[in-house]
Amino acid sequence: MLSPLQKANLYLSLFGFFKVPFIWLCRPKILKLDDKEVEVKIPLKRRTKNHLNSMYFGVLAVGADVAGGFLAMNKAEQQGEKISLAFKGVKGEFFKRPEADVHFKCVDGGVIDHMLESTLETGERINQDVTIIATCPSLHGEEAMAEFSLTLSIKKVA
C-alpha cells in the first residue's frame, strides 16, 4: 500500500509523463504535502543545469509551477472536485545562483482554500497570487535563492 506522499509522487510523475513532459524530464519529487504547504525538490543534474553549473531558469520556473499548482490540484481532489487550473502571471526575483538541488516551498494553503471555496460556490474563475520560495538547503540552509509570485487561476469544471 502506498503512503499519501508516494501516491502524490506517482501522480506527479504520471501527470508529467503524459501531460507536461518537461515536468517529467526535471524529475520533481514532493517532499512534504499537507493542508498548509507543499515542498518539492528538483535535483541539479545534467539536464537541469545551465552553462554556469547552476539550475537553469526554465527549470526554476517548472519547480515554482509544480509547487504552486500541485497544492491546488491536491486540495480539489481531496474535496472530490474537478478544477481547471492555469497560471496567468509570473514574477520572479533571483538572489543567488542555485548550485545544488533546489527545494520549492509554497505555504499558501489557506489562500488556495479560499479560492476553491469561492469557485465552488460561484462557478467563476478565481485569480490569486501564490508565493513560492526556492532554496538550496544543502548549501545555504533556508536562505532564498529565488522567490516567485504566480497568479494562480482556478475554475470549477462543470
BAFI-3210 file (N, C-alpha, C; in Angstrom, 3 decimals, decimal comma, padded with zeros to 6 digits):
// residues 158
n [1|2|3|4|5|6|7|8|9|10|11|12|13|14|15|16|17|18|19|20|21|22|23|24|25|26|27|28|29|30|31|32|33|34|35|36|37|38|39|40|41|42|43|44|45|46|47|48|49|50|51|52|53|54|55|56|57|58|59|60|61|62|63|64|65|66|67|68|69|70|71|72|73|74|75|76|77|78|79|80|81|82|83|84|85|86|87|88|89|90|91|92|93|94|95|96|97|98|99|100|101|102|103|104|105|106|107|108|109|110|111|112|113|114|115|116|117|118|119|120|121|122|123|124|125|126|127|128|129|130|131|132|133|134|135|136|137|138|139|140|141|142|143|144|145|146|147|148|149|150|151|152|153|154|155|156|157|158]
n.u [000,845|000,569|001,912|000,395|002,178|003,784|001,812|001,168|003,585|003,736|001,464|002,253|004,491|003,320|001,488|003,272|004,650|002,608|001,095|002,583|005,476|007,953|007,928|008,157|010,720|012,325|012,206|010,799|010,260|007,983|008,369|007,078|003,703|000,822|-002,165|-001,484|000,924|003,308|006,246|008,661|011,243|013,776|016,287|019,681|020,993|022,554|020,632|019,170|020,707|022,492|024,934|026,556|026,692|024,616|021,150|019,028|017,131|014,573|013,966|013,783|011,414|009,674|009,768|008,583|006,060|005,106|005,083|003,267|000,970|000,415|-000,478|-002,992|-004,313|-004,260|-005,768|-008,295|-008,861|-009,020|-011,415|-013,107|-013,628|-013,425|-011,172|-010,242|-007,062|-004,670|-001,849|-001,761|-000,008|003,410|006,033|009,386|012,125|015,583|018,095|020,495|022,768|021,480|023,201|022,937|020,726|017,385|014,865|011,441|009,071|005,735|003,534|000,894|-001,574|-003,946|-004,809|-005,353|-007,396|-009,441|-009,759|-010,692|-013,080|-014,502|-014,684|-016,090|-018,489|-019,451|-018,865|-017,318|-014,220|-011,358|-008,716|-005,577|-002,619|000,086|002,844|006,096|008,994|012,343|014,976|018,325|018,951|021,157|023,400|022,936|021,105|018,038|018,061|016,833|017,054|015,644|012,542|009,212|006,217|003,235|000,365|-002,265|-004,896|-008,060|-010,909|-014,060|-014,802|-017,472]
n.v [-001,183|002,185|005,162|008,400|010,404|008,951|008,243|010,805|011,523|009,547|010,226|012,814|012,174|010,606|012,475|014,400|012,842|012,127|014,496|016,963|016,900|018,209|018,685|016,054|015,444|016,999|015,736|016,221|015,893|015,347|016,401|017,159|017,422|018,868|020,313|022,992|023,481|022,747|021,043|020,780|019,071|019,563|017,901|018,918|018,236|016,996|017,562|019,615|021,792|024,859|026,552|027,653|025,894|026,007|025,871|025,879|028,605|028,057|025,582|026,301|027,738|025,637|024,222|026,122|026,268|023,602|023,451|025,520|024,776|022,062|021,907|023,129|021,399|019,010|019,674|020,176|017,639|016,184|017,167|016,047|017,366|018,691|020,801|023,492|024,514|027,052|029,200|032,647|034,689|035,530|036,315|036,727|036,784|036,705|035,747|034,394|032,139|028,960|026,270|023,594|020,829|021,995|023,224|023,864|025,776|026,247|027,923|028,635|027,431|028,217|030,422|029,138|027,431|029,311|030,282|027,948|027,513|029,809|029,505|027,106|027,793|029,927|029,277|030,810|031,930|032,190|034,258|034,493|035,513|033,352|032,476|031,253|029,962|029,386|027,345|026,220|023,890|022,206|023,726|026,390|026,451|027,719|030,033|032,140|031,429|032,196|033,897|033,433|034,772|033,651|033,993|032,262|030,646|029,425|027,392|025,898|022,853|022,087]
n.w [000,000|-000,866|000,594|001,356|000,398|-001,387|-003,259|-004,190|-005,415|-007,410|-008,911|-009,747|-011,329|-013,376|-014,398|-015,358|-017,290|-019,146|-019,626|-019,334|-020,474|-019,928|-017,204|-016,276|-017,270|-015,616|-013,197|-010,602|-007,057|-004,513|-001,286|001,017|001,943|002,919|004,424|004,557|003,221|000,571|-000,395|-002,808|-004,508|-006,898|-008,512|-009,082|-011,975|-015,005|-017,013|-015,874|-015,375|-016,174|-018,278|-016,349|-014,335|-012,517|-011,500|-014,268|-015,506|-016,687|-015,545|-012,887|-013,060|-013,653|-011,221|-009,499|-010,665|-010,281|-007,448|-006,771|-008,222|-007,614|-004,985|-005,110|-006,936|-005,467|-003,191|-004,346|-005,364|-002,961|-002,035|-003,793|-006,160|-009,500|-011,118|-013,294|-013,918|-014,166|-014,800|-014,724|-014,565|-013,853|-011,672|-010,926|-008,701|-008,468|-006,344|-005,629|-007,251|-007,748|-006,902|-006,341|-005,470|-005,633|-003,498|-003,505|-001,990|-001,080|000,913|000,936|001,514|002,852|001,345|-001,070|-000,232|000,221|-002,391|-003,704|-002,318|-003,124|-005,984|-006,136|-004,998|-006,639|-009,286|-010,863|-012,402|-010,440|-009,501|-007,990|-006,334|-005,524|-003,471|-003,963|-002,619|-003,398|-002,373|-001,499|000,423|001,073|000,643|001,492|003,593|004,732|003,261|000,761|-002,664|-004,816|-005,425|-006,239|-007,565|-008,454|-010,443|-009,712|-011,292|-011,026|-011,755|-011,287|-012,817|-014,846]
ca.u [000,000|001,364|001,608|-000,110|003,283|004,144|000,738|001,318|004,743|003,358|000,556|003,049|005,316|002,436|000,974|004,361|004,943|001,533|000,500|003,579|006,734|009,086|007,888|008,705|012,161|013,002|012,145|010,485|009,808|007,285|008,965|006,108|002,397|-000,259|-003,192|-000,935|002,097|003,930|007,666|009,059|012,683|014,266|017,735|020,582|021,608|022,963|019,522|018,516|021,617|022,901|026,366|027,250|026,534|023,536|019,888|018,548|015,968|013,339|013,721|013,289|010,001|008,948|009,643|007,581|004,780|004,681|004,775|002,038|-000,177|000,092|-001,244|-004,384|-004,863|-004,434|-006,894|-009,541|-009,089|-009,460|-012,818|-013,877|-013,998|-012,535|-010,942|-009,358|-006,003|-003,670|-001,156|-001,996|001,095|004,559|007,095|010,466|013,317|016,659|019,026|021,767|022,738|021,234|024,239|022,677|019,307|016,572|013,584|010,442|008,073|004,566|002,805|-000,345|-002,729|-005,136|-005,222|-005,929|-008,696|-010,393|-010,012|-011,545|-014,404|-015,150|-015,042|-017,104|-019,750|-019,914|-018,579|-016,485|-012,766|-010,760|-007,280|-004,926|-001,180|000,677|004,286|006,942|010,382|013,302|016,164|019,285|019,265|022,462|024,467|022,616|020,010|016,738|018,246|016,151|017,804|014,708|011,157|008,260|004,815|002,475|-001,072|-002,982|-006,237|-008,801|-012,338|-014,714|-015,193|-018,876]
ca.v [000,000|003,411|006,264|009,571|011,076|008,103|008,410|012,141|011,480|008,739|011,053|013,876|011,575|010,238|013,729|014,953|011,992|012,133|015,811|018,038|016,143|018,927|018,406|014,716|015,499|017,652|014,770|016,776|014,961|016,016|016,029|017,439|017,827|018,880|021,316|024,348|023,693|021,704|021,251|019,987|019,140|019,214|017,681|019,571|017,189|017,486|018,114|020,741|022,912|025,717|026,611|028,122|024,810|026,276|025,430|026,661|029,461|027,364|024,529|027,001|028,039|024,371|023,960|027,042|025,816|022,377|023,752|026,316|024,095|020,757|022,106|023,384|020,167|018,046|020,115|019,961|016,186|015,768|017,559|015,359|018,334|018,865|022,215|023,896|025,267|027,664|030,357|033,798|035,636|035,062|037,266|036,036|037,517|035,756|036,324|033,679|031,010|027,675|025,359|022,265|020,513|023,133|022,940|024,893|025,682|027,123|027,802|029,382|026,536|028,975|031,219|028,203|027,013|030,396|030,281|026,803|027,796|030,818|028,982|026,061|028,498|030,813|028,755|031,800|031,767|032,957|034,512|034,958|035,258|032,471|032,707|030,061|030,281|028,364|027,306|025,123|023,564|021,563|024,736|027,682|026,339|028,262|031,288|032,094|031,584|032,900|033,988|033,545|035,085|033,149|034,241|031,002|030,855|028,170|027,441|024,605|022,244|021,677]
ca.w [000,000|-000,974|001,513|000,618|-000,291|-002,527|-004,244|-004,777|-006,317|-008,564|-009,712|-010,367|-012,376|-014,488|-014,961|-016,148|-018,446|-020,141|-019,890|-019,438|-020,441|-019,342|-015,754|-016,097|-017,526|-014,480|-012,093|-009,287|-006,024|-003,412|-000,001|002,083|001,431|003,898|004,119|004,535|002,382|-000,237|-000,671|-003,967|-004,790|-008,229|-008,406|-010,036|-012,806|-016,326|-017,792|-015,201|-015,117|-017,283|-018,560|-015,144|-013,363|-011,572|-012,076|-015,400|-015,249|-017,065|-014,567|-011,696|-013,322|-013,507|-009,782|-008,949|-011,232|-009,610|-006,050|-006,699|-008,807|-007,034|-003,752|-005,513|-007,511|-004,388|-002,353|-005,102|-005,406|-001,630|-001,896|-004,820|-007,194|-010,648|-011,409|-014,374|-013,255|-015,045|-014,233|-015,593|-014,453|-013,079|-011,348|-010,243|-008,268|-008,304|-005,383|-005,692|-008,174|-007,074|-007,389|-005,774|-005,560|-005,210|-002,856|-003,774|-000,932|-001,132|002,180|000,741|001,573|003,255|000,178|-002,036|000,330|-000,043|-003,838|-004,019|-001,760|-003,972|-007,307|-005,985|-004,711|-007,709|-010,619|-011,556|-012,361|-009,347|-009,697|-006,762|-006,314|-004,525|-003,385|-003,888|-002,275|-003,810|-001,520|-001,665|001,819|001,276|000,588|002,113|004,560|004,312|002,527|-000,534|-003,909|-005,694|-004,946|-007,337|-007,317|-009,595|-010,369|-009,871|-011,810|-010,958|-012,006|-011,168|-014,093|-014,735]
c.u [000,894|000,933|001,045|000,981|003,740|003,095|000,869|002,475|004,462|002,454|001,341|003,895|004,472|001,868|002,042|004,605|003,883|001,036|001,515|004,971|007,920|009,109|008,538|010,222|012,941|013,017|011,849|010,005|009,158|007,859|007,973|004,827|001,388|-001,229|-002,624|000,173|002,476|005,398|008,077|010,560|012,918|015,778|018,510|021,352|021,976|021,809|018,819|019,442|021,984|024,421|027,195|027,205|025,586|022,230|019,407|017,253|014,647|012,971|013,235|011,806|009,152|008,729|008,596|006,184|004,255|004,283|003,470|000,813|-000,566|-000,748|-002,722|-005,033|-005,165|-005,632|-008,228|-009,873|-009,584|-010,935|-013,708|-014,332|-012,974|-012,419|-010,090|-008,334|-005,028|-002,951|-001,292|-000,867|002,208|005,537|008,159|011,591|014,381|017,747|020,418|021,643|022,507|022,154|024,150|021,192|018,499|015,243|012,668|009,332|006,982|003,773|001,470|-001,582|-004,016|-005,688|-005,927|-007,276|-009,771|-010,750|-010,957|-012,966|-015,173|-015,577|-016,102|-018,473|-020,303|-019,759|-017,701|-015,015|-012,224|-009,258|-006,699|-003,447|-000,823|002,192|005,017|008,379|011,265|014,553|017,077|019,742|020,649|023,615|024,195|021,465|018,708|016,851|017,639|017,134|016,969|013,346|010,267|006,894|004,066|001,000|-001,777|-004,417|-006,969|-010,277|-012,889|-015,098|-016,600|-019,064]
c.v [001,252|004,433|007,431|010,307|010,268|008,209|009,744|012,153|010,642|009,540|012,142|013,329|011,213|011,468|014,359|014,153|012,148|013,530|016,923|017,405|016,895|018,773|017,048|014,714|016,088|016,783|015,402|015,681|015,772|015,487|016,177|017,911|017,733|019,996|022,718|024,548|022,467|022,073|020,253|020,167|018,784|019,065|018,467|018,462|017,799|018,147|019,293|021,927|023,662|025,684|027,102|027,083|025,151|025,889|026,417|027,386|028,760|026,270|025,149|027,342|026,776|024,056|024,843|026,637|024,601|022,676|024,534|025,575|022,809|020,895|022,324|022,121|019,144|018,403|019,886|018,468|015,673|016,091|016,875|016,264|018,333|020,362|022,355|024,822|025,795|028,756|031,499|034,813|035,029|036,218|036,473|036,972|036,480|036,409|035,711|032,555|029,716|026,595|023,973|021,976|021,671|022,638|024,140|024,725|026,719|026,870|028,550|028,490|027,251|029,810|030,317|027,680|028,047|030,444|029,141|027,023|028,764|030,254|027,892|026,664|029,196|030,220|029,685|031,426|032,713|033,055|035,066|034,630|034,284|032,661|031,380|030,529|029,099|028,476|026,150|024,710|022,965|022,570|025,957|027,619|026,872|029,608|031,162|032,304|032,392|032,930|034,231|033,941|034,683|033,477|032,949|031,326|029,512|028,409|026,027|024,125|021,715|020,214]
c.w [000,000|000,076|000,700|-000,159|-001,509|-003,637|-004,957|-005,774|-007,556|-009,491|-010,453|-011,518|-013,600|-015,183|-015,856|-017,419|-019,543|-020,529|-020,130|-019,348|-019,827|-017,825|-015,499|-016,281|-016,350|-013,220|-010,724|-008,334|-004,907|-002,105|001,142|001,435|002,557|003,536|003,951|003,513|001,557|-000,400|-001,741|-004,174|-006,251|-008,116|-009,467|-010,744|-014,149|-017,070|-017,117|-014,970|-016,390|-017,445|-017,371|-014,024|-012,227|-012,261|-013,124|-015,035|-015,559|-016,082|-013,251|-011,854|-013,197|-012,029|-009,131|-009,407|-010,474|-008,164|-005,929|-007,183|-008,107|-005,778|-004,085|-006,080|-006,421|-003,516|-003,055|-005,131|-004,059|-001,397|-002,936|-005,944|-008,318|-010,914|-012,660|-013,728|-014,290|-014,258|-015,223|-015,539|-013,631|-012,884|-010,602|-009,886|-007,961|-007,463|-005,457|-006,709|-007,388|-007,647|-006,756|-005,986|-004,976|-004,639|-003,085|-002,751|-001,139|000,144|002,124|000,718|001,942|002,116|-000,828|-001,540|000,019|-001,534|-004,227|-003,532|-002,664|-005,320|-007,213|-005,697|-005,937|-009,109|-011,441|-011,445|-011,293|-009,598|-008,400|-006,843|-005,197|-004,602|-003,231|-003,633|-002,673|-002,944|-001,950|-000,267|002,035|001,276|001,452|003,111|003,974|003,583|001,129|-001,680|-004,905|-005,016|-006,149|-006,801|-008,583|-009,403|-010,742|-010,289|-011,797|-011,212|-011,881|-012,562|-013,925|-015,013]
res [m|l|s|p|l|q|k|a|n|l|y|l|s|l|f|g|f|f|k|v|p|f|i|w|l|c|r|p|k|i|l|k|l|d|d|k|e|v|e|v|k|i|p|l|k|r|r|t|k|n|h|l|n|s|m|y|f|g|v|l|a|v|g|a|d|v|a|g|g|f|l|a|m|n|k|a|e|q|q|g|e|k|i|s|l|a|f|k|g|v|k|g|e|f|f|k|r|p|e|a|d|v|h|f|k|c|v|d|g|g|v|i|d|h|m|l|e|s|t|l|e|t|g|e|r|i|n|q|d|v|t|i|i|a|t|c|p|s|l|h|g|e|e|a|m|a|e|f|s|l|t|l|s|i|k|k|v|a]
***
